[in-house]
């Protein structure tokens, strides 16, 4: 699993970093740490547009762990 920590970054950086990880690691599961509702929504939207399944888990307060699973071929 590839881990991406984008806490502390405002959009569009979390989306850009997640998109790059998707391109560099096709078929790999990604764990993305975000700290805002907006980043969570934007990263989830990107993943769903690429047919990834998204599992959201609240880590603490406004921090979220998004597990992105690629589509099965």
N, C-alpha and C positions, 0 to 999 in steps of 0.2 A: 504494500500500500504506500502510495506517495503522499507525504504530508506537506501541506501548504499553510503557513501561518501568515495571514494577511491582517492580523489585528494591528491597529494603529494607522492603517491606510484608509483613505476615503476613496469612494468610487470616482473613476472607473478602475483603479488599480487592482482591487480584489478580483474583478472580472477578467482583467487582462492577464493577471498571473495565473488564474485558474485555466483560462483558455490556452495559455502557453503550455501548462502542464498537461492538458488534454492532448495537445498536438505532439508534445515530446514523448508522451507515454501512452500511446493508443492501447486500449484494452485493459489498462491498469485502473484499479480502484483508487480514488483520491479521498483524502481526509482534509477538509478545508476548515480552518479556524477563523471565524469572523467575529467582530464585536459590535456590529450595529444591525438593526432590523433591515435597513436599506441594503446593506451588503449581503445579508442572508437572502433577501428576496431576489436581488440581481444575480447572484451566483446560482441560486436555484433555477432561475429562469433560463440562464445560459445552459445549465446542465440538461434541463428538460427539453430545450430546443435541440439538443444533440442526442436525445433519446436516452440519457442517463437517468437512472432512478436516483432519487434523493431521499436520504434519511436525515432528519433534523434532530439534534439533541441539544438542550440547553446545558451549558457547562456551568456557568454561574452568572447571575445577573443578566447582562446583555451579551454575554459571550455564547456563541453557538458553534457546535461541531457539525459540519455537513459531511456526510459520507456519500460520495458520488460513485455509483456503480455503472460501468459502461454497458451498453446494450449487448445482449448475447447474440452471437452470430449463428 
